[in-house]
Amino acid sequence: MSYLKALNLRQAVALLRGNPGRIRVVAGATDLSLQEMPQVALDITALPETTGLETADGFFSLGAALTHSEIANSHPVRHKATALTEACASIGSPQIRNVGTLGGNVINAAPAADAAVALVALGAGAVMINLEGKTREEAVEDLYAGFNQTIIDSGSEIMLKLVIRPCAANEGSSFERFASRKALALPMVNGAARVEVVDGFFRSVRLVLAPINPAPTRLLNLEEKLQGAPVTEETYKKIETEAAAEVEVRASLLRCTAQYRSHLIGVLAARVVRKAAERALERK
Ligand SMILES: Cc1cc2nc3c(=O)[nH]c(=O)nc-3n(C[C@H](O)[C@H](O)[C@H](O)COP(=O)(O)OP(=O)(O)OC[C@H]3O[C@@H](n4cnc5c(N)ncnc54)[C@H](O)[C@@H]3O)c2cc1C
């Protein structure tokens, strides 16, 4: 295997073009190194386009090769896209967070991937560049194609960045997970919410849970029912009792029974919506 580190985007695209069928993009390699390594690994972690963290045109632009530690420690992201910093701070261990990246978390497409859940709840988009140097943007929630699969071909495309609209003054977001340990344990359930609150009522709610399907799963029926619902204890109770009914809850041999997961889904769904709403009210 050869390992190439591109120093600029033009060089990265040229290397991809010059090695069809043999090359694959690599970032932190925390997932890829446990799978079949390609003949040629193309490291994209030194590109300015994949490592920037800025606000442009009112959106956060987060390089796909930013590590979970970098995101977790970003003050602006913590303030206006809190769910993402909470998710990144919960991943693996300090060693994993120091090398594992945001883009890798999405593209590896593990059903329980923590950062991906927060990104979908926040309504993030992803920007990719192809062999012709053309870019395209897709909603993160539309990238999934099956278990451990996305529509991105890492042999001919590079994810450059994730784009998120920061929370406005009446919005808040939150992420939580239940796992058997506080570190180095995949979650039994993880979830995130982004809400907008106006005059004591939910104007909009995005509520995402995993691992339920191969991709982070939005509870679309519940999201719709919550539109216009009052921010009250009754509403949180309704979320707790109705969340699990909307999804097919599977048992996991290693993690938990379906019955326990079903209970956790209700508790976690209500918690993330409540926390996101509290943040929206605090920020007003
Ligand atoms: C011990 C351990 C614990 C872990 N714990 C957790 C956990 O708690 N929660 C969690 O969510 N994950 C966890 N992970 C998984 C992993 O660390 C994350 O998914 C991480 O974010 C992957 O990023 P990476 O940069 O290492 O990806 P890589 O391994 O470098 O790449 C993963 C995939 O994405 C592709 N890819 C990467 N970047 C790009 C890009 N910019 N453009 C195109 N293709 C790209 C690669 O080709 C590969 O297919 C754990 C892993 C380990 C080993």
PDBQT file of the ligand as one rigid body, heavy atoms in Angstrom, charges set to zero:
ROOT
HETATM    1  C1  LIG A 301     -11.954   2.554  19.286  1.00  0.00    +0.000 C 
HETATM    2  C2  LIG A 301     -12.938   3.315  18.444  1.00  0.00    +0.000 A 
HETATM    3  C3  LIG A 301     -14.020   3.945  19.061  1.00  0.00    +0.000 A 
HETATM    4  C4  LIG A 301     -14.942   4.646  18.300  1.00  0.00    +0.000 A 
HETATM    5  N1  LIG A 301     -15.997   5.242  18.927  1.00  0.00    +0.000 NA
HETATM    6  C5  LIG A 301     -16.917   5.907  18.200  1.00  0.00    +0.000 A 
HETATM    7  C6  LIG A 301     -18.039   6.514  18.849  1.00  0.00    +0.000 A 
HETATM    8  O1  LIG A 301     -18.206   6.476  20.060  1.00  0.00    +0.000 OA
HETATM    9  N2  LIG A 301     -18.938   7.174  18.059  1.00  0.00    +0.000 N 
HETATM   10  C7  LIG A 301     -18.786   7.263  16.700  1.00  0.00    +0.000 A 
HETATM   11  O2  LIG A 301     -19.627   7.872  16.062  1.00  0.00    +0.000 OA
HETATM   12  N3  LIG A 301     -17.736   6.698  16.073  1.00  0.00    +0.000 NA
HETATM   13  C8  LIG A 301     -16.810   6.029  16.779  1.00  0.00    +0.000 A 
HETATM   14  N4  LIG A 301     -15.744   5.448  16.149  1.00  0.00    +0.000 N 
HETATM   15  C9  LIG A 301     -15.655   5.516  14.687  1.00  0.00    +0.000 C 
HETATM   16  C10 LIG A 301     -14.735   6.607  14.099  1.00  0.00    +0.000 C 
HETATM   17  O3  LIG A 301     -13.759   7.055  14.987  1.00  0.00    +0.000 OA
HETATM   18  C11 LIG A 301     -15.508   7.799  13.551  1.00  0.00    +0.000 C 
HETATM   19  O4  LIG A 301     -16.490   7.387  12.653  1.00  0.00    +0.000 OA
HETATM   20  C12 LIG A 301     -14.578   8.823  12.865  1.00  0.00    +0.000 C 
HETATM   21  O5  LIG A 301     -15.264  10.018  12.798  1.00  0.00    +0.000 OA
HETATM   22  C13 LIG A 301     -14.139   8.408  11.457  1.00  0.00    +0.000 C 
HETATM   23  O6  LIG A 301     -13.322   9.450  10.918  1.00  0.00    +0.000 OA
HETATM   24  P1  LIG A 301     -11.923   9.180  10.267  1.00  0.00    +0.000 P 
HETATM   25  O7  LIG A 301     -11.362  10.482   9.849  1.00  0.00    +0.000 OA
HETATM   26  O8  LIG A 301     -11.064   8.327  11.122  1.00  0.00    +0.000 OA
HETATM   27  O9  LIG A 301     -12.369   8.350   8.975  1.00  0.00    +0.000 OA
HETATM   28  P2  LIG A 301     -11.492   7.355   8.020  1.00  0.00    +0.000 P 
HETATM   29  O10 LIG A 301     -11.298   6.091   8.750  1.00  0.00    +0.000 OA
HETATM   30  O11 LIG A 301     -10.270   8.102   7.584  1.00  0.00    +0.000 OA
HETATM   31  O12 LIG A 301     -12.480   7.222   6.839  1.00  0.00    +0.000 OA
HETATM   32  C14 LIG A 301     -13.757   6.630   6.996  1.00  0.00    +0.000 C 
HETATM   33  C15 LIG A 301     -14.436   6.533   5.619  1.00  0.00    +0.000 C 
HETATM   34  O13 LIG A 301     -14.689   7.820   5.089  1.00  0.00    +0.000 OA
HETATM   35  C16 LIG A 301     -13.969   8.054   3.857  1.00  0.00    +0.000 C 
HETATM   36  N5  LIG A 301     -13.545   9.458   3.973  1.00  0.00    +0.000 N 
HETATM   37  C17 LIG A 301     -13.015  10.066   5.070  1.00  0.00    +0.000 A 
HETATM   38  N6  LIG A 301     -12.902  11.385   4.865  1.00  0.00    +0.000 NA
HETATM   39  C18 LIG A 301     -13.324  11.618   3.601  1.00  0.00    +0.000 A 
HETATM   40  C19 LIG A 301     -13.449  12.806   2.799  1.00  0.00    +0.000 A 
HETATM   41  N7  LIG A 301     -13.156  14.025   3.286  1.00  0.00    +0.000 N 
HETATM   42  N8  LIG A 301     -13.916  12.672   1.541  1.00  0.00    +0.000 NA
HETATM   43  C20 LIG A 301     -14.249  11.448   1.040  1.00  0.00    +0.000 A 
HETATM   44  N9  LIG A 301     -14.173  10.311   1.746  1.00  0.00    +0.000 NA
HETATM   45  C21 LIG A 301     -13.727  10.389   3.019  1.00  0.00    +0.000 A 
HETATM   46  C22 LIG A 301     -12.864   7.012   3.831  1.00  0.00    +0.000 C 
HETATM   47  O14 LIG A 301     -12.526   6.640   2.518  1.00  0.00    +0.000 OA
HETATM   48  C23 LIG A 301     -13.545   5.852   4.564  1.00  0.00    +0.000 C 
HETATM   49  O15 LIG A 301     -14.415   5.161   3.707  1.00  0.00    +0.000 OA
HETATM   50  C24 LIG A 301     -14.797   4.739  16.889  1.00  0.00    +0.000 A 
HETATM   51  C25 LIG A 301     -13.694   4.118  16.270  1.00  0.00    +0.000 A 
HETATM   52  C26 LIG A 301     -12.782   3.421  17.030  1.00  0.00    +0.000 A 
HETATM   53  C27 LIG A 301     -11.612   2.757  16.350  1.00  0.00    +0.000 C 
ENDROOT
TORSDOF 0
